[in-house]
Amino acid sequence: MTGAQALVKCLELEHVEYVFGYPGAVICPVFDALLDSSIKLVLCRQEQNAAHEASGYTRISRKPAVAIATSGPGATNLMTGIATAYADSIPMVLITGQVDSKLMGTDGFQETDTSGAVESFVKYSYIVHDPEEIPRIVKEAFYIAQSGRPGPVLIDLPMDMQTGTVEEFSYPDKVQLRSYKPTVNGHPLQMERVLKALTEARRPLIIAGGGIHLSNAVPVFREFVRKYRIPVVSTMMGLSILPTEDPLNFGMVGNNGHTFGNRAIRHADLIIMAGARVADRTIRDPALIEQKLLVHIDVDPAEIGKNAGPAIPLVGDIRHILKAFCAKEPQVNYDPWIAYLTDVRADWMRKFKAREIPSGIDPERFMRALSQAMEDDAVYVSDVGQNQLWSCAFVVIRNGRFLTSGGMGTMGYALPAAIGAKLGAPDRQVVAVCGDGAFQMTMMELATARQYGVPVKLVIIRNNALGLVRQFQHFHYHDRFSGTTLGGDPDLSFIAKAYGMDYFHLSKGAYTDRLIGEFLADSNASAILECDVDPDYLA
């Protein structure tokens, strides 16, 4: 078989269901081989969106995700999606075409040093130099992408490697990498130290991060929290680990987190960072948590101590570690601490409900009403900007999932990620929420959704501005607004009609519940809900 056929055969053996991509001359052998396989091709409308669609797909389905692009501009377009996945530790394999091996380094047509360009935001990368090596490289790529701390892995595939011959195809049963052996089980001595710290603590707090989702540890995390009765706050990537209204869930923390969640950090005497980085958006001042007894649990030893020195470092897979803790019988009682945090949260909710309702759309109340009307296990995909901050603070998630671009903050993520998520879970309701600026970055993916019959529910918050940057200019540049006013925006009713979608328009708060109900009613119909918001409304 050819190298391209061998590659596709490897993808089949990895149980790949979909590949997301866009063809070009030097990746055509792979696209041709896909025609004879069981793998479904999703033709995106721009390569960046292929990576976002793969991201949404794997985050919901937990199946391997693959995105494919050609060399040159195809590969460079793909890079924003790769960096987005890397920042949030999303596992995927990226395959890029490359000029013939003999032309590499000659500045040939559409040649880019793709592997070199992505070096700082991939987990690992390969350049194929021998077609016979393709099975081993693919097996390693999937293993590296999905094990330890997940992340994107790149395979750069020269044209002659795709057309070259693989004499005897053999796909490895397992991977042997001497230099890469992620720690799974926590060190017993360190785990005993954590248990002792929990016994002595009076005000413990867990900061739950996206690593809990990535490890498929949500069920055991919930068991652990309820057994030990420890209050929980989450990072942006950790949202939906606990239901929003769980009595032990005290919101999101960080720059744009809940005030009651941030207060919990200030008053805690023991903090457990579980599957979370000590990132600047979560912990603006690392010295604050270093003053506490800090336990940091992470599968990536490079994250532990990078920004804050823990008293008790614990390296390992969070799912395995929590299972071990659940096997213990804790002798702890944190009821007074929980009661205090419950009162603080209730006071915040009373103030929220007592606020004056504006004559127009209150985006915070809108996000809450939208999420409460969604199905119990629905997937809520938030874009980046003010809509993201309103969503994080006010969305109610029950047994569903909250997706967003947290680490990179990539505008335009929501629509393609929602398409991928819906393909990954066809029976679940998926709703994407984005601003009018972010929508126009990736609106071409409405054609992808239409071509493949993916019903998209898309909310567009329209304030005719790049709202979050405008808000920054309001506070820091004394209302000198530069480059943040969106003029010439399209008429969304015509956009909806052009793509065969239902259209709803919300401009007055009195009709919110009725319109949301109509928008969500038909799960098999794509729809746009345009929601007008005052550009001076701050997140």
N, C-alpha and C positions, 0 to 999 in steps of 0.2 A: 504494500500500500504506500501511498505518498505520505509525506510528513503531515500535510493538512488532514488527510483521512485518519492518520494515527492520532492527531490531536483531538479530532471530533470523537473518535472511538474512546479516548481517555475520558472525555467529558461525559459520555454516556455511562462509562463504568463508575464515575463519581456521582451518578444519578442526577445529573443536571437536567432540569426540566425546561428552563428558559435561558436563552442568551439575549442580551440587550445590546444592540450595536448599530453601526452605520458602515456600509462597505466603501471600499476604494480599491484601486488597481492592485496594490501589493498585499491586500488581505483577501482578494477574490478566491484563491484556492480554498481557504477555510470556509468562506460563504458557500462555495460550490459544494463542498463536502457536507455541509449542514443539510442540504436538500435530501440526502440519502440517509439521514439519521432520524431518531425519534425526538430530537431536541427541537423545541419551538423557538423560532427567531422572532424577536420583537424589534421592528425597525423604528428606532427613535428618530427625532427630527434634528437632533444636534447631539454630538458625542458626550458632552457634559451630562446631558440628561440620561444617557445610557447608564452611567455610574450611579446617578441618583435613583433611577428605576431599580437597578440591581440592589441598591441599599435598602429601599423600602421593601423589596421582595424578601431579602434574606432576614431582615429584622422581624418580619411577621411570620414567615414560613419556617425559618430556621433551616432552610435548605441552601446548598451552595449557590452562590450568585456569580455570574460571569458577564462581563461587558467586553465588547470587541470593537476596535477602531482601526483605521488604516494608519499609515505613517504620516509624518509631517503635521499638517493642520488637524488631521483626525486625532492624532495622539496628543497634540497640545490642547485641543478642545477638551479631551478626556481628563486632562490633568486637574482641573478644578474639582471635578467629581471625585478623583482619587484623593486629593488633599482633604476633601470634606469627609470621606470615609476614614481616612487615617486619623483625623482629629478626634473622631468619635469611636475609634476602634471597631469599625465595621468590617467583617470578613468578606472578602471577595477576591476573585482572580480576574485580572485585566490582561487581555491579549491584544497586542498591537502589531500591525504589519511593519515590515522594515524593508529597505532596499536590499538588493542582493548583497551577500557577504563581501564580494569583491569590490562593491561600490561604497561600502561603509568607510567614512572618513574622507570621501572625495567631494562632499557637498553635492551629491547627486540629487535628482529631482525628488522633492518631498522627503529628503533625509533629515531626520532630527536625532540627536543623541537622547532618545527617550529614556533609556535606563539611567543615564547620568542626570537628566533633568528632574526625574522624580525621586532621586536618591534620598532626599530629606523627608519625603512624606509617603514612603512605602515601607512595609515591614521587611520586604526582600524583593529582589528583582533578578531576572534571568535574561541573558541573551543566548539564543539557541545557536550553537555552532556545528551541530551534527544532528541530522534527522533521527538517528537511532537513539538519541538522548531524550527525545520528546516524552516518552512514557514516564521515565524517571522524573523529569522536571515537572510534569503536570502533577504527578503523585505528591511530590514534595511541596509544590505550590499550594495545593489544597490543604495539606497537613499544616503547613506554616500559617496559612491564612486563618485557620479555624482553631488552632491550639494555642495554649498560653494566653497572652493578651492578643485578641484577634486583630486583624488588620488587612489592608490590601496587599496583594502580591502581583507583581508585573511579570509577564512573559513577553519579551520582544522577539518577534519571529521573522527573520529575513525571508524574502521571497523564495530564494533557492532552497531554504530549509523546508518550506511548505511543498515545493514541487519535487524535492529529492525523495529518494526511496528508503523506506524502512523494510529491510529484508525479512526480519523475524520479529513480529510485534509481540511483546510480552509486557503486561502491566504489573508492576510490583504489588505484592500483597501488603507490604508494610514499608515504613520509612525508617532509615537508619541515618541519623545525623548526630555525629559525636559532639558537635559544638552547639546543639540546640536541644535541650532537654528541660522543658518547663516544669516547675515544681507544682505538684497537684495537692498533696496533703500538707497541712500545716505542721510545723515542728511541735511535737508533744509538749516540750518544756515551755515554749512560748504560749501555747494554748492554755496551759495551767496558769500561767501568769495572768492571762486575760480573765480567766474564771475567778482568780483571787481578786483582781481589780474590780470585777463586777460585784463581788461579795462585799467589798469595802466601800464601794461608791454609794452616794446618796442621790446624786443627780446625773445619771448616765444619759448619753444621747448618741444615737446612731445617725451618721450622715451617710445615706444610701446613694450610691452612684450607679452609673450605667453598666458597670461590670456585673451587677446582679442580673440585669437583663441578658447580658452577653453570655453569662455562664448558665443560663436557663435555671437560675436559682430562686426565682420569685416564689414558688410554692414553699420551699424549705425556709426562705427568709421570713415569710409570713408565719410559718410554724414557730420559728425561733423567737420572733418578736412577741408573739402571743404567749409563748411559754414563759419567757423571761419578763414580759411586760416592760419593755424598754421603749421610751418615746423615740420617734423617728422623724428626721427631716431629710429632704432629698436635694440632690443637685438637679439641674435642669434635665440631664440625661437620665436621672433616676425617677423622674415623675412616672406615676402609674405603677410603681412597685407595690405600693399599698393603695387601696381605694382612697380617693380624696377625703371621704367623710369617715374613714376609719378612726376610732377614738384615739389611736396611738400615732396618727399621722399629723404632724405639726407643720406641714407645708414645705415650700421650697426655700432654700437659703441663698444668700449671695447678694450681689449688687441690686438685683431686681427681684429679690425674694420677698417672702412675707415678713412683716415686722415681727410677728410672733415666732416665726422660725429662727430669725436672727437673734431674737432675745433668748431663745432656748440655748443657742451656742454660748452667749455671754454668761449665762448663769449655770451652765453644766460644770460638773467637776471631773467627769470622764467623758471623752469623746472617742467613738469608734468610727473611723473612716472605713467604710466597707465598699470595696470596688469603686472607689472614687479617687480622682486626683486632687491634690491641694492646689487647685487652679485659682487664678486671680478673680474670676467671676463668682467663684463660690466662697473663697476665703480671701478677702482683700488684704488683710494683715495676718500673715502666717504666725506672727508672734502671739496673736490672740489665742490660738489653739495650742501653741507650745507651752502656754502658761497652765494648761490643763494637763491631766494625765491622758496622753494621746496614744491610742492604739490604731495602727494603720494596717489594714488587711488588703493585700492586692496580689494578683498573680504575677505582676511585673515588678521585679525587685528594683528596677531603675526608678520607679515612681516613689518608692518608700524612702523618705529622707531628702527627696529632691528639693522640695520647697519648705518643708517643716520636718523637724527631727522628732520622730515618735519615741515615747518611752518604751513602747512594746511594739516592735515590728513583727508582722506575721505574714510570711510569703506563702501563697498557695491559692488554689482555686476556691473561690468563695462558696461554691455549692458544697464541695467536700468538707470544708471547714465548718460550715453551718450545720451540716448533718452530724458532725462529731459533737458540736455543742448541744444539739437537740437531744442527743443520747444521754446527756447529763441531767441531773435533777437539781436545779438552782435553788439556793436558799436566799432569796432576795425579796425585798419589798420596796417599791418606789412609788407607792400610792400618793404620798404628799406632793412629790415632784410632779406627778401626772396631773394631780388636781390643780396645782399652780398653773401649769401650761394650758390646761383646759380652760381656766378662767381667762387667761390672756387671749387665747384664740377666740373665745366667746365674746369678749369685749371688742375685738377687731371686727367680728361679724356683725355685732350690733351697730357699730359705727358705719359699716358698709351699707347695711339695710336702711339706716336712717338718713343717708345722704339725699340731698335734693335730686330729684329726677329731672334731667334736662329735657327741653322740648324736643330736641332731636334724638339721635341714637346714642345711647350710653354704651360704648363698646364693651365695657366690663360686664354689665348686666346682660348684654347680648351674648357674649361668650358663654356665660353661665347658663343662659336659657337654651342656647344651641346644644351644649354638651348634655344638659339634663334631658333634652328631647331625643338624644341619640340612643341607639340600642345599648343593652347592658355590656356587650363585649365589643363595642364599636372601636374603630381605630381613628384617632384624631391626629391629623398631620398639620403641624403649624409651620409656617414659613418664618422668615427672619424679619425683625423690625418691631414696630409698636405692637403689631398683631401677636407676635410671639410673647411679648411681655404680658399683654392682657390675657393671653391664653394660659400661660404658666400660672398666673395668679388666680384666675377665676374659673378655669375649666373644671368640671366635675367628672372624674373618671371612676367608674365602678369596677367592672372586670375587663375593661378594654385596655387600650394601649395608647400612649402619647408618644408621637415621633416628632423630632425636629432636628435641625442642624445646630448642635450646641457648641462644639469646640471651634469650628471654622466660621460659623455664622454666615452660611452661604445663601444669599437671596436667590429665589427661584427654586428652592429645594422641594417645596410642598407638593406641587402638581405632579412632577415625575415620580417622586417617592410614593405618592398616593396611588399612582397607576401600578407601580411595582407591588405595593402592599395589597392591592385588590387582586392582582394576579396570584399573589402568594396565599391569599385567603378569600376565595371568591364568595363564600357564604357570609362573610362579615361585612358590616357597614363600614365604609371608609369615607371620611370627610376631610377635605383639605381646606385650610384657611390661610389666605395670603393677603398682602397689601396690593394696591394697584400697581406699585412699582415692581414688586417681586413678580407679579403675574405676567407683566409684559416682558420679563426676562426669559420665561420658558413657556409662554402661551402656545407656542407651536406644538407642544405635546398634546394639545386637545385633538390634533389629527391622529396621533398615535392611539389615544384612547378610542377614538371613533373607528379606526381601521381594525382594531382587535376586539371591538365590542366590550370595552371595559367601562362600566358605568361610573362616571366621576361625579361626585358631589363637591362642588367648588364654591367656597365663600370668598368673595373679594371685598375687602374693606377699602372703601374708596374715600380718600381725603385729598386727592389731587396733589399729593406731596410725598416726598421721601420722608415719612413722618419722624422716624427716630433720629435721622441726621438733622432734620429741621428742629426737633426738640433740643438736640445738643447745641445747635446754633442759637436757639432761644436763650439757653442758660449761660453759654460761654462766649457768645459773640454778639450779645445785646440785640437780638432780632435782626442781625444782618444776614439775611437768608440768601445763600449763594448756591445755585445748582440744585435746589431741593423742591422747586415748584414744577409739577408735572403738567405741562401744557400739551394740547393735541391728543389727549387720551381718547381711545376708541369708544364708540358707543357699544357697551357690552351687550345690549339687547340684540344688536346685529351680529356680534361675535357669536353669541349663543345660537342664533338662527343659522349662521354659516356652518356651524359644526353639529347641527341637529340636536341642540340641547334645549331643555326647558329653561325659562328665564323668570327670575323673581327679583323685585326691587324693593328694598326696605329703606324708607327715608323718615319714617315717624315711629317712635317707640311704641305707640298704641297698638300697632299691628304686628309686633314682634312674634309673639307665640303662634298666631295664626299662620303667618308666612313661613316660619320655621317648619311648622307641621306640614304645610303643603310642599315645601322644598324637599323634605325627607321622606315624603309619603311613598313614592314609587322607587323601590330599591333598585329596579332594573333600568331606570331612566337617568341619563346624565342631566345635570342641572347646574346653573349658575345662580347664586344668590348675591346680588350686589347690595352692599350695606353702606350707606352714606354716613360718614363721620366728619365732624368739624376738624379741620387741620390744626386748630389750637387745642384740641383735647390731648392731654399729656398722658403718657404711660407711667 
